C-alpha cells in the first residue's frame, strides 16, 4: 500500500517485508527448512540452504556457535525456557549479536553487527547497574523519570532523551528531558495522539524497545520461499520503519532514534524517546540494559500510582462509611449529603455540588440554583433515553446547546443517580480550566504537493506552537470514576435497604389498620342507617352524611387490606363461579347513576354474557373504571361502557372524554402509590391504589387490562377468559 497520513493507521507495520540494513535475518520452520532471508544474508553469513531445504552442518561457514544456538532454539524440551535467545558469535573477523526468537511457526535468527568490545560492554553494564540502584530509591514519578532519561542518555550517547507521559486522550507530553546544551529543550511540549497510530501503540507494548540506527538508510528486502505469507516481524530488532515515520523523523532533523516503552499494568503509560543528529548504532546488550531500566521504572511508577490510589481511596472510604451510617438512620438524604458537601467536593477535587431528590434541591459551592435546576431537569429527561446511573462530562460541548448559557463556566460534571424512582442525583461539578498547551508544532495535518500529486504529510515544523483551550474542565480520572462507582453502589444499596424496611413497616401498619378499623366502621354504618330511617329529618340528614363517610372509609380500608395481601404475597383469594357479567355490569351502572345523578352513561352491552369469574372482585374492577371515568373525564360528557364477547373471552371498555395521559404517568399507571394520584383535585380521597388492585385482579383471572387514547376518548380495556380451564 502507498502510505499517507490518511491511511497510516491501517498500515501493516508488523509485516513490512523490509529490514534495516545494519543486520541480517534468516527464518526457519520447525523442520529446520529455510523459509525467509534478507537479500544480503548469503553475502554476510556465507553458505545457507536454499529455500525449502534443511539446515546443514556446512551452513553459516560451519560456525559451531551459530549451530549450537539454533539447535537449542529448535529443541522442544528447552525452547520455552531459552527463547528469546541471545548469543555472541563470530564470522570471519566480524562479531555479531545473534538474537533468536519465535514468530508463529517460524524461528527467526537476526545477526546484528557489534561495534564495541567486551571491556566497553562491561563498563555499560556497570553504569546500568548503578542506574537501577538509584531508581529503586526514588519516591516520586517526577524523580523517577528525570533519573531515567539522564542515565539512558549516559548509556547510549544520544543527543536528546525525553520521557513522554500519555494523557487521557492519548496525546503525549514531554515531562522529563536530558539533552545537549546546544539543543532547544522540548520539556513541556505536547504531541497529538495521531503521531502514534493505534497499531504502533500495540507494537510498543509487544516489543518494548525499538532502534532506528540510521533514518536515511535504504532498507533491505526480506525474501521468502514461494507461497509464503509475509513474515510477522513484531518482535524483530531489524524490522524496517514506516515511510511516514521516516518522513516524520526527517522533518524533525533526527538521524537516529530509539524508543523504550513504559508499560504499566499492560498499558502503554509512557515512552522514553531518544534522538540523535546522525546515525547511531547502540549495541544490543546496551539496549537490553535500557529495557531493564524501563521495566524497573514502570514497576516503580506502578508502585507510586498504587500508593497514591490507596491513600486517596482510604480517605474516600472513611467519608463513605460516615455517609452510609447516617443515611441508614434518616429519611432525609439531601440533609445528610449536604452536611458532607465540602468533604465530597474535596474528595473529588470538585468546585460545586448539587443534590436532587423528587422536588427537593440543594447546592454547595458557588453553583447558582438556576444552573442546578436546569441540570437536574436535563438529567431527568436524558435518563428516559439513556438510563446511566453514572454520567460524566468534561467539556461544555458535550452538553446540549440550550444548557450552555445556564451552565456558564461549569464544564465538568460527574453525576450519580442513587434513586431512579425519585430521580435522586448526587452531582459534582468542575469549573472551566483555561489551559495553554505548548504543542510541538501545529498539530493539524497538512497537504503538500509532491511527485505523486497532493497528499497528507507529517508536519514539517516542530517549533513551539501555543494553543489556548477554553470551555473544558479537568478530566475525571480513572481514580475519580472508581471512587464514584464505589460510592454510588453504596448509596443505591442503602436506599434499597431503607426502602425495603419502610415498605415492610408500611404493609404491617396497613394490615393492622385494615383489620382494626373494619369493626368500628361497620358499627358506625349500622348506626347511620338507624338515624337515616328515623322520623327526625335532621337526624336523617346526619345519618346520610355518616353513611356516606363510612362507605368511603370502608372502600379505603378494603383497598388497604387488598394492598396488604398483595404486597405480603398472600394473593386476593379469588372465588370463581359462573357469573352473568351482563347483569353484574348493569347493576353497577344503575348504582352509580343513583349515587351520582349528574353522570350520563352510553351503554352498549351484549345480552346474557356469561363467564367464570369472581363476581365480587370483578365488580371492584368495573366500579374502579367507572369511578375513574367520572373523576377524570370532562364534566357533562358521556361515559361510554361497552361489553361484548367472542368465542373464548369477554371484553369490557370504559371510555371518557379527556386529555391523553402523559407518557411518564402512563408508564406507571398500574403501580401503587403514584405521586400523581396524591392531591388530585377531583379525587381528593384517592390513594392511587384502585388501578393497581384492578390490574392484580384481572391478572389473577388470566386476563389483561390496558390504557389507550382514541381522540377524544381515554379508553381502558379489560379482556378476560370466559372459562378458568387452567390455573391463571
Residue pairs with C-beta under 8 A, 6 or more apart in sequence:
1 7
1 10
1 11
1 12
2 452
3 11
3 242
3 243
3 244
4 244
4 455
4 456
4 457
5 194
5 244
5 445
5 455
5 456
5 457
5 458
6 455
6 456
8 197
8 242
8 244
9 197
9 198
9 199
10 199
11 197
11 199
11 242
11 244
12 199
12 230
13 199
13 200
13 203
13 239
13 242
14 199
14 203
14 232
14 233
14 234
14 239
15 230
15 231
15 232
15 233
16 219
16 233
16 239
16 240
16 241
16 242
17 221
17 222
17 230
17 231
17 240
18 219
18 220
18 221
18 222
18 240
19 25
19 38
19 219
19 220
19 221
19 222
19 233
19 236
19 238
19 239
19 240
20 212
20 213
20 214
20 217
20 219
20 220
20 238
20 239
20 240
20 241
21 40
21 214
21 217
21 218
21 219
21 220
22 112
22 113
22 213
22 214
22 217
22 238
22 281
23 38
23 110
23 111
23 112
23 113
23 237
23 238
24 38
24 40
24 41
24 44
24 45
24 110
24 111
24 238
25 36
25 37
25 38
25 41
25 108
25 109
25 110
25 111
25 222
25 236
25 238
26 34
26 36
26 37
26 38
26 41
26 45
26 48
26 108
26 109
27 34
27 35
27 36
27 37
27 103
27 106
27 107
27 108
27 109
27 231
28 34
28 35
28 55
28 70
28 74
28 106
28 107
28 109
29 35
29 105
29 106
29 107
30 74
30 105
30 107
31 54
32 54
32 55
32 70
32 74
33 49
33 52
33 53
33 54
33 55
34 48
34 49
34 50
34 51
34 52
34 53
34 55
34 225
35 51
35 52
35 106
35 224
35 225
35 228
35 231
36 106
36 108
36 222
36 223
36 224
36 225
36 228
36 231
37 48
37 222
37 223
38 220
38 221
38 222
38 223
38 238
39 220
39 221
39 222
39 223
40 220
41 48
42 48
44 91
44 111
45 60
45 61
45 91
45 111
46 59
46 60
46 61
46 91
47 58
47 59
47 60
47 61
48 59
48 60
49 55
49 56
49 59
51 223
51 224
51 225
51 226
52 225
55 67
55 70
57 67
59 67
60 66
60 67
60 91
61 91
61 92
63 89
63 90
63 91
65 87
65 88
65 89
65 90
65 98
66 89
66 91
66 98
66 109
69 85
69 87
69 89
69 98
69 100
69 109
70 100
70 107
70 109
72 78
72 82
72 85
73 79
73 82
73 83
73 85
73 100
73 102
73 107
73 109
74 107
79 102
83 100
83 101
83 102
84 99
84 100
84 101
84 235
85 98
85 99
85 100
85 101
86 97
86 98
86 99
86 100
86 284
86 288
87 97
87 98
87 100
88 95
88 96
88 97
88 98
88 114
89 95
89 96
89 98
89 111
90 96
91 111
94 113
95 113
95 114
96 111
96 112
96 113
96 114
97 111
97 112
97 114
97 283
97 284
97 285
98 109
98 110
98 111
99 109
99 110
99 112
99 237
99 284
100 107
100 108
100 109
100 110
101 107
101 108
101 235
101 236
102 108
103 231
103 232
103 233
103 234
103 235
103 236
104 232
106 231
108 231
108 233
108 235
108 236
110 236
110 237
110 238
112 237
112 238
112 284
113 281
114 283
114 284
115 281
115 283
116 124
116 283
116 286
121 283
121 285
121 286
124 155
124 283
124 285
124 286
124 289
125 285
125 289
127 151
127 154
127 155
128 151
128 155
128 286
128 289
128 290
128 292
128 293
130 151
131 147
131 148
131 151
131 152
131 154
131 155
131 293
132 292
132 293
132 296
134 147
134 151
135 144
135 147
135 148
135 151
135 293
135 296
135 297
135 300
136 296
136 300
138 144
138 147
138 300
139 304
140 304
141 301
141 304
141 305
142 175
142 176
144 297
144 300
144 301
144 304
145 163
145 165
145 175
145 176
145 270
145 297
146 163
146 176
148 163
148 176
148 272
148 293
148 294
148 297
149 161
149 162
149 163
149 176
149 177
149 178
149 272
150 161
150 178
151 293
152 158
152 161
152 260
152 272
152 274
152 290
152 293
153 160
153 161
153 178
153 179
153 274
155 286
155 289
155 290
156 258
156 274
156 280
156 282
156 286
156 287
156 290
157 276
157 280
157 282
158 256
158 258
158 274
158 275
158 276
158 280
159 179
159 180
159 183
159 275
159 276
159 277
160 177
160 178
160 179
160 180
160 183
160 186
160 274
160 275
160 276
161 177
161 178
161 179
161 272
161 273
161 274
161 275
162 174
162 176
162 177
162 179
162 186
162 187
162 272
162 273
162 274
162 275
163 174
163 175
163 176
163 177
163 262
163 270
163 271
163 272
163 273
164 172
164 173
164 174
164 175
164 191
164 270
164 271
164 272
164 273
165 172
165 173
165 175
165 269
165 270
166 172
166 268
166 269
166 270
166 271
167 173
167 190
168 475
168 477
169 193
170 193
170 196
170 201
171 190
171 191
171 192
171 193
172 190
172 191
172 193
172 195
172 196
172 270
172 271
173 188
173 189
173 190
173 191
174 186
174 187
174 188
174 189
174 190
174 191
174 440
175 187
176 187
177 185
177 186
177 187
179 185
179 186
186 440
188 438
189 438
189 439
189 440
189 464
190 437
190 438
190 439
190 440
191 439
191 440
191 443
192 439
192 443
194 443
194 445
195 248
196 204
200 242
200 245
201 268
203 210
203 234
204 210
204 259
204 261
204 268
204 271
205 261
205 263
205 266
205 267
205 268
206 234
206 235
207 234
207 235
207 236
208 260
208 261
208 263
208 291
208 294
208 295
209 258
209 259
209 260
209 261
209 287
209 288
209 290
209 291
209 294
210 258
210 259
211 237
211 256
211 257
211 258
211 281
211 282
211 287
212 241
212 249
212 256
212 257
212 258
213 256
213 279
213 280
213 281
213 282
214 255
214 256
214 279
214 281
215 241
215 246
215 249
215 250
215 254
215 255
215 256
215 257
215 279
216 250
216 255
216 279
217 279
219 240
219 241
220 240
222 231
222 233
224 230
224 231
233 239
237 284
244 458
247 457
247 458
248 458
249 257
251 458
251 459
251 460
251 461
251 462
252 275
252 462
253 277
254 275
254 276
254 277
255 276
255 277
255 278
255 279
255 280
256 275
256 276
256 278
256 279
256 280
256 281
257 273
257 274
257 275
257 276
258 273
258 274
258 282
258 287
258 290
259 271
259 272
259 273
259 274
260 271
260 272
260 274
260 290
260 291
260 293
260 294
261 268
261 270
261 271
261 272
261 294
262 268
262 269
262 270
262 271
262 272
262 294
262 297
262 298
262 301
263 269
263 298
264 270
264 298
264 301
264 302
264 305
265 302
269 298
269 301
270 301
272 290
272 294
282 290
308 479
309 479
312 347
312 479
312 483
313 479
313 482
313 483
313 486
315 347
316 347
316 483
316 486
316 487
317 486
319 340
319 343
319 344
319 347
320 486
320 487
320 490
322 340
323 336
323 337
323 340
323 487
323 490
323 491
324 490
324 491
324 494
326 336
326 339
327 333
327 336
327 491
327 494
327 495
327 498
328 494
328 497
328 498
330 336
331 498
333 355
333 357
333 418
333 419
333 424
333 495
334 355
334 356
334 357
334 360
334 361
334 362
337 344
337 355
337 362
337 426
338 355
338 362
338 364
341 353
341 355
341 364
341 365
342 364
344 350
344 353
344 426
344 428
345 351
345 352
345 353
345 364
345 365
345 428
347 483
348 414
348 428
348 480
348 483
348 484
349 430
349 474
349 480
350 365
350 412
350 414
350 428
350 429
350 430
351 365
351 366
351 410
351 429
351 430
351 431
352 363
352 364
352 365
352 366
352 367
352 410
352 428
352 429
352 430
352 431
353 363
353 364
353 365
353 367
353 426
353 427
353 428
353 429
354 361
354 362
354 363
354 364
354 367
354 372
354 375
354 376
354 425
354 426
354 427
354 429
355 361
355 362
355 363
355 364
355 425
355 426
355 427
356 362
356 372
356 376
356 423
356 424
356 425
356 427
357 419
357 422
357 423
357 424
357 425
358 422
358 423
358 424
361 369
361 372
361 373
361 376
363 369
363 372
365 429
367 410
367 429
368 408
370 406
371 406
371 407
371 408
371 410
372 427
374 403
374 406
374 407
375 403
375 406
375 407
375 413
375 427
376 423
376 425
376 427
378 399
378 400
378 403
379 391
379 415
379 417
379 423
379 425
379 427
380 423
382 391
383 417
383 420
383 423
384 664
387 420
388 417
389 416
389 417
389 418
389 420
389 488
389 492
390 414
390 415
390 416
390 417
390 481
390 484
390 485
390 488
391 413
391 414
391 415
391 417
392 413
392 414
392 415
392 476
392 481
393 399
393 411
393 412
393 413
394 411
394 412
394 430
394 472
394 473
394 474
394 475
394 476
395 411
395 412
395 471
395 472
395 473
396 404
396 407
396 411
396 432
396 471
396 472
397 471
399 407
399 413
409 431
409 432
410 429
410 430
410 431
410 432
411 430
411 431
411 432
411 433
411 471
411 472
411 473
412 429
412 430
412 431
412 472
412 473
412 474
412 475
412 476
413 427
413 428
413 429
413 430
414 427
414 428
414 476
414 480
414 481
414 484
415 425
415 426
415 427
415 428
416 425
416 426
416 427
416 484
416 487
416 488
416 491
417 423
417 424
417 425
417 488
418 424
418 425
418 426
418 488
418 491
418 492
418 495
419 492
419 495
424 495
426 487
426 488
426 491
428 484
430 473
430 474
431 473
432 470
432 471
432 472
432 473
433 472
433 473
433 474
434 468
434 469
434 470
435 468
435 469
435 472
436 466
436 467
436 468
436 469
437 466
437 467
437 468
437 469
438 464
438 465
438 466
439 464
439 465
439 466
439 467
440 462
440 464
440 465
441 459
441 461
441 462
441 463
441 465
442 459
442 461
442 465
443 459
443 465
444 459
445 456
445 459
446 456
446 457
446 459
446 460
447 454
447 455
447 456
447 457
448 454
448 455
448 457
448 460
450 457
476 484
503 567
507 563
507 564
507 567
507 568
510 560
510 561
510 563
510 564
511 561
511 564
511 568
513 557
513 560
514 557
514 558
514 560
514 561
514 564
515 561
517 553
517 557
518 554
518 557
521 550
521 553
521 554
521 557
522 554
524 546
524 550
525 546
525 547
525 550
525 551
525 554
527 546
528 543
528 544
528 546
528 547
528 550
529 543
529 547
530 543
531 539
531 540
531 542
531 543
531 546
532 539
532 540
532 543
532 544
532 547
533 540
533 543
534 540
534 543
552 685
556 685
556 687
559 687
559 689
559 690
559 693
560 687
560 689
562 572
562 689
562 693
562 696
563 672
563 689
563 692
563 693
565 571
565 572
565 573
566 572
566 692
566 693
566 696
567 672
571 700
572 617
572 696
572 697
572 700
574 614
574 617
574 697
574 700
574 701
575 614
575 616
576 612
576 613
576 614
576 724
577 612
577 613
577 614
577 615
578 610
578 611
578 612
579 610
579 611
579 612
579 613
579 615
579 618
580 608
580 609
580 610
581 609
581 610
581 611
581 613
581 618
581 643
581 650
582 605
582 606
582 607
582 608
582 609
582 643
584 615
584 618
584 619
584 622
585 605
585 622
585 641
585 643
585 652
586 603
586 605
588 619
588 622
588 623
588 626
589 601
589 603
589 626
589 641
592 599
592 601
592 623
592 626
592 627
592 630
593 599
593 601
596 630
598 636
599 630
599 639
600 636
600 637
600 638
600 639
601 638
601 639
601 640
601 641
602 638
602 639
602 640
602 641
603 641
604 640
604 641
604 642
604 643
604 644
605 641
605 642
605 643
606 643
606 644
606 645
609 643
609 644
609 645
609 650
610 722
611 645
611 650
611 720
611 721
611 722
611 723
612 721
612 722
612 723
612 724
613 701
613 720
614 697
614 701
617 697
617 700
617 701
618 697
618 701
618 720
620 693
620 694
620 697
621 694
621 697
621 698
621 705
621 718
622 652
622 654
624 690
624 691
624 693
624 694
625 652
625 654
625 694
625 716
625 718
626 639
626 641
626 654
627 690
628 654
628 656
628 690
628 691
628 716
629 639
629 654
629 655
629 656
629 714
629 716
630 639
630 656
631 680
631 682
631 683
631 686
632 656
632 658
632 682
632 683
632 714
633 639
633 656
633 657
633 658
633 714
634 656
634 657
634 658
637 656
637 657
638 657
639 654
639 655
639 656
640 653
640 654
640 655
640 656
640 713
641 652
641 653
641 654
641 655
642 651
642 652
642 653
642 655
643 650
643 651
643 652
643 653
644 650
644 651
645 651
645 722
648 721
648 722
648 723
649 703
649 719
649 720
649 721
649 722
650 719
650 720
650 722
651 717
651 718
651 719
651 720
652 717
652 718
652 720
653 715
653 716
653 717
653 718
654 715
654 716
655 710
655 713
655 714
655 715
655 716
656 713
656 714
657 712
657 713
657 714
658 712
658 713
658 714
659 714
660 709
660 711
660 714
661 669
661 707
661 709
661 714
665 674
665 676
666 707
668 674
669 691
669 707
670 691
670 692
670 694
670 695
670 705
671 692
672 688
672 689
672 692
673 687
673 688
673 689
674 688
676 688
677 683
677 686
677 687
677 688
678 688
680 686
694 705
695 705
698 704
698 705
698 718
698 720
699 705
699 728
700 728
701 720
701 721
701 724
701 728
702 720
702 721
702 724
702 726
702 728
703 718
703 719
703 720
703 721
704 718
704 719
705 716
705 717
705 718
705 719
706 716
706 717
707 714
707 715
707 716
708 715
708 717
709 715
